[in-house]
Amino acid sequence: MLRFLAAVFKIALASLFAGAGLSLFNISSAQILEQIGMTPEAVWGYVLQATNWAVPNMLLGSMIVLPLWFLTYVFLPPRERERD
């Protein structure tokens, strides 16, 4: 868990520095989107489309994965942990 949080922190810090650097050169996200021919509204539309596709598929998959995980958790013997 600590590695994950450290990675998230590093990504956030790198993003902050990259954003500050772009701001130093007066480059905005709207300008970058304009260069690639998109608008913030179009990006938001793609995010909604992706969400509308992903959520039902995740729910459908969880109807199979969660019962299998539960059965495995209940019926398999616990593994021994290695100690440092």
N, CA, C and O of each residue as an XYZ file, in Angstrom:
336
protein
N       0.823     -1.194      0.000
C       0.000      0.000      0.000
C       0.867      1.257      0.000
O       0.541      2.260     -0.636
N       1.974      1.176      0.728
C       2.865      2.325      0.799
C       3.502      2.616     -0.559
O       3.668      3.778     -0.931
N       3.862      1.562     -1.301
C       4.420      1.751     -2.643
C       3.415      2.437     -3.555
O       3.768      3.330     -4.324
N       2.167      2.015     -3.464
C       1.120      2.601     -4.297
C       0.965      4.086     -3.989
O       0.904      4.907     -4.904
N       0.902      4.431     -2.712
C       0.760      5.837     -2.334
C       1.978      6.653     -2.740
O       1.847      7.810     -3.140
N       3.156      6.057     -2.642
C       4.369      6.755     -3.073
C       4.327      7.010     -4.574
O       4.716      8.083     -5.035
N       3.857      6.027     -5.338
C       3.756      6.204     -6.792
C       2.741      7.282     -7.139
O       2.984      8.101     -8.025
N       1.604      7.290     -6.447
C       0.587      8.320     -6.692
C       1.150      9.695     -6.360
O       0.919     10.657     -7.093
N       1.881      9.791     -5.264
C       2.486     11.065     -4.881
C       3.498     11.532     -5.922
O       3.525     12.712     -6.271
N       4.329     10.622     -6.421
C       5.321     10.977     -7.436
C       4.652     11.446     -8.724
O       5.103     12.411     -9.341
N       3.584     10.772     -9.129
C       2.859     11.179    -10.336
C       2.241     12.554    -10.138
O       2.293     13.396    -11.035
N       1.654     12.786     -8.965
C       1.055     14.094     -8.685
C       2.113     15.190     -8.686
O       1.880     16.278     -9.213
N       3.263     14.914     -8.104
C       4.343     15.897     -8.062
C       4.889     16.179     -9.462
O       5.137     17.335     -9.806
N       5.077     15.139    -10.266
C       5.548     15.330    -11.642
C       4.526     16.122    -12.451
O       4.899     16.975    -13.256
N       3.245     15.845    -12.243
C       2.195     16.584    -12.943
C       2.195     18.052    -12.538
O       1.994     18.933    -13.374
N       2.420     18.308    -11.267
C       2.487     19.686    -10.789
C       3.639     20.437    -11.448
O       3.468     21.567    -11.906
N       4.810     19.809    -11.496
C       5.963     20.453    -12.129
C       5.750     20.646    -13.627
O       6.110     21.689    -14.173
N       5.165     19.647    -14.299
C       4.904     19.778    -15.733
C       3.903     20.900    -15.986
O       4.079     21.690    -16.913
N       2.860     20.974    -15.172
C       1.872     22.045    -15.315
C       2.471     23.414    -15.051
O       2.155     24.380    -15.745
N       3.334     23.498    -14.049
C       3.994     24.774    -13.761
C       4.907     25.180    -14.910
O       4.979     26.357    -15.264
N       5.601     24.211    -15.490
C       6.469     24.503    -16.629
C       5.687     24.969    -17.840
O       6.084     25.922    -18.510
N       4.581     24.304    -18.125
C       3.743     24.728    -19.251
C       3.148     26.103    -18.993
O       3.041     26.918    -19.910
N       2.763     26.362    -17.757
C       2.219     27.670    -17.400
C       3.269     28.761    -17.566
O       2.944     29.892    -17.930
N       4.508     28.426    -17.303
C       5.605     29.375    -17.468
C       5.710     29.853    -18.921
O       6.073     30.999    -19.188
N       5.386     28.957    -19.845
C       5.416     29.295    -21.271
C       4.040     29.709    -21.802
O       3.835     29.772    -23.014
N       3.099     29.990    -20.894
C       1.733     30.413    -21.247
C       1.022     29.405    -22.150
O       0.363     29.787    -23.117
N       1.158     28.132    -21.835
C       0.471     27.074    -22.570
C      -0.636     26.544    -21.667
O      -0.384     26.155    -20.526
N      -1.861     26.530    -22.183
C      -2.994     26.048    -21.389
C      -3.498     24.724    -21.961
O      -3.162     24.338    -23.081
N      -4.305     24.048    -21.167
C      -4.880     22.786    -21.633
C      -5.822     23.018    -22.811
O      -5.911     22.176    -23.704
N      -6.519     24.140    -22.821
C      -7.407     24.457    -23.946
C      -6.606     24.613    -25.239
O      -7.061     24.198    -26.305
N      -5.423     25.207    -25.150
C      -4.581     25.358    -26.335
C      -4.090     24.003    -26.845
O      -4.049     23.768    -28.052
N      -3.722     23.127    -25.936
C      -3.261     21.794    -26.336
C      -4.399     21.026    -26.997
O      -4.200     20.385    -28.029
N      -5.591     21.089    -26.408
C      -6.739     20.413    -27.008
C      -7.062     20.993    -28.376
O      -7.408     20.253    -29.296
N      -6.953     22.304    -28.517
C      -7.220     22.956    -29.796
C      -6.228     22.474    -30.858
O      -6.601     22.280    -32.015
N      -4.978     22.285    -30.469
C      -3.954     21.819    -31.407
C      -4.266     20.427    -31.952
O      -3.939     20.124    -33.099
N      -4.889     19.589    -31.145
C      -5.222     18.240    -31.611
C      -6.657     18.146    -32.114
O      -7.142     17.057    -32.419
N      -7.331     19.284    -32.201
C      -8.666     19.318    -32.793
C      -9.787     18.848    -31.893
O     -10.767     18.280    -32.375
N      -9.665     19.070    -30.605
C     -10.709     18.657    -29.672
C     -11.110     19.829    -28.797
O     -10.417     20.844    -28.727
N     -12.246     19.668    -28.131
C     -12.725     20.661    -27.181
C     -12.881     19.978    -25.820
O     -12.970     18.752    -25.753
N     -12.914     20.750    -24.745
C     -13.157     20.134    -23.431
C     -14.487     19.377    -23.385
O     -14.599     18.354    -22.708
N     -15.488     19.879    -24.102
C     -16.787     19.203    -24.133
C     -16.676     17.845    -24.816
O     -17.301     16.877    -24.384
N     -15.876     17.772    -25.890
C     -15.688     16.494    -26.583
C     -14.965     15.496    -25.685
O     -15.318     14.317    -25.652
N     -13.962     15.964    -24.963
C     -13.236     15.086    -24.040
C     -14.189     14.570    -22.973
O     -14.171     13.384    -22.644
N     -15.021     15.451    -22.430
C     -15.992     15.037    -21.410
C     -16.975     14.021    -21.988
O     -17.352     13.065    -21.310
N     -17.387     14.222    -23.229
C     -18.275     13.261    -23.884
C     -17.624     11.891    -24.005
O     -18.278     10.871    -23.789
N     -16.332     11.861    -24.351
C     -15.619     10.586    -24.438
C     -15.491      9.928    -23.068
O     -15.583      8.705    -22.957
N     -15.281     10.722    -22.032
C     -15.210     10.174    -20.671
C     -16.549      9.542    -20.291
O     -16.586      8.452    -19.719
N     -17.648     10.230    -20.613
C     -18.975      9.679    -20.308
C     -19.250      8.411    -21.101
O     -19.806      7.454    -20.562
N     -18.866      8.390    -22.375
C     -19.054      7.188    -23.188
C     -18.268      6.016    -22.606
O     -18.777      4.898    -22.522
N     -17.033      6.276    -22.210
C     -16.209      5.215    -21.628
C     -16.815      4.706    -20.324
O     -16.820      3.503    -20.063
N     -17.324      5.620    -19.510
C     -17.949      5.232    -18.250
C     -19.214      4.422    -18.499
O     -19.446      3.404    -17.846
N     -20.030      4.876    -19.445
C     -21.268      4.157    -19.761
C     -20.988      2.763    -20.305
O     -21.812      1.863    -20.143
N     -19.844      2.571    -20.945
C     -19.476      1.247    -21.430
C     -18.879      0.402    -20.305
O     -19.199     -0.781    -20.184
N     -18.017      0.998    -19.482
C     -17.244      0.234    -18.505
C     -18.069     -0.236    -17.313
O     -17.912     -1.373    -16.868
N     -18.935      0.609    -16.795
C     -19.654      0.268    -15.560
C     -20.526     -0.978    -15.723
O     -20.434     -1.874    -14.885
N     -21.371     -1.085    -16.762
C     -22.160     -2.316    -16.891
C     -21.291     -3.561    -17.074
O     -21.619     -4.626    -16.549
N     -20.188     -3.437    -17.812
C     -19.309     -4.588    -18.001
C     -18.607     -4.979    -16.707
O     -18.400     -6.165    -16.451
N     -18.241     -4.001    -15.894
C     -17.627     -4.312    -14.603
C     -18.627     -5.011    -13.685
O     -18.272     -5.964    -12.991
N     -19.862     -4.545    -13.680
C     -20.888     -5.185    -12.852
C     -21.158     -6.609    -13.321
O     -21.304     -7.517    -12.503
N     -21.225     -6.803    -14.628
C     -21.454     -8.134    -15.176
C     -20.297     -9.068    -14.820
O     -20.520    -10.207    -14.410
N     -19.089     -8.596    -14.973
C     -17.926     -9.409    -14.628
C     -17.857     -9.722    -13.147
O     -17.450    -10.818    -12.761
N     -18.249     -8.774    -12.318
C     -18.195     -9.006    -10.871
C     -19.198    -10.068    -10.430
O     -19.026    -10.685     -9.380
N     -20.241    -10.282    -11.224
C     -21.208    -11.333    -10.893
C     -20.580    -12.720    -11.024
O     -21.079    -13.678    -10.434
N     -19.503    -12.838    -11.780
C     -18.780    -14.102    -11.910
C     -17.562    -14.122    -10.984
O     -17.326    -15.105    -10.282
N     -16.803    -13.045    -10.986
C     -15.525    -13.013    -10.270
C     -15.718    -13.074     -8.757
O     -15.020    -13.836     -8.088
N     -16.633    -12.304     -8.203
C     -16.789    -12.264     -6.745
C     -17.223    -13.603     -6.145
O     -16.641    -14.015     -5.142
N     -18.214    -14.304     -6.707
C     -18.530    -15.623     -6.139
C     -17.366    -16.612     -6.248
O     -17.139    -17.398     -5.329
N     -16.622    -16.580     -7.372
C     -15.471    -17.473     -7.502
C     -14.393    -17.132     -6.480
O     -13.796    -18.028     -5.883
N     -14.144    -15.847     -6.278
C     -13.165    -15.439     -5.266
C     -13.607    -15.903     -3.882
O     -12.798    -16.410     -3.105
N     -14.892    -15.730     -3.575
C     -15.399    -16.113     -2.264
C     -15.244    -17.615     -2.036
O     -14.809    -18.041     -0.966
N     -15.598    -18.415     -3.041
C     -15.453    -19.862     -2.902
C     -13.988    -20.254     -2.725
O     -13.672    -21.126     -1.915
N     -13.111    -19.626     -3.463
C     -11.682    -19.896     -3.324
C     -11.203    -19.502     -1.936
O     -10.432    -20.234     -1.315
N     -11.646    -18.369     -1.448
C     -11.244    -17.878     -0.130
C     -11.725    -18.825      0.968
O     -11.007    -19.071      1.937
N     -12.930    -19.351      0.819
C     -13.511    -20.204      1.858
C     -12.898    -21.602      1.846
O     -12.605    -22.152      2.908
N     -12.699    -22.188      0.659
C     -12.339    -23.599      0.596
C     -10.847    -23.896      0.451
O     -10.439    -25.028      0.712
N     -10.033    -22.954      0.055
C      -8.599    -23.224     -0.027
C      -7.944    -22.946      1.320
O      -8.305    -21.988      2.004
N      -6.982    -23.781      1.700
C      -6.307    -23.533      2.979
C      -5.445    -22.281      2.883
O      -4.948    -21.940      1.811
N      -5.274    -21.607      4.004
C      -4.452    -20.385      3.978
C      -2.983    -20.726      3.725
O      -2.486    -21.764      4.161
N      -2.306    -19.830      3.014
C      -0.879    -20.009      2.759
C      -0.090    -19.468      3.942
O      -0.535    -18.566      4.652
N       1.085    -20.039      4.132
C       1.956    -19.524      5.184
C       2.654    -18.284      4.674
O       3.065    -18.217      3.516
N       2.782    -17.313      5.541
C       3.439    -16.061      5.171
C       4.926    -16.169      5.458
O       5.354    -16.777      6.439
N       5.705    -15.556      4.563
C       7.141    -15.485      4.807
C       7.416    -14.320      5.738
O       6.834    -13.245      5.597
N       8.296    -14.540      6.677
C       8.639    -13.472      7.611
C       9.973    -12.876      7.204
O      10.868    -13.573      6.723
N      10.086    -11.576      7.406
C      11.339    -10.891      7.042
C      12.469    -11.248      7.962
O      13.584    -10.757      7.789
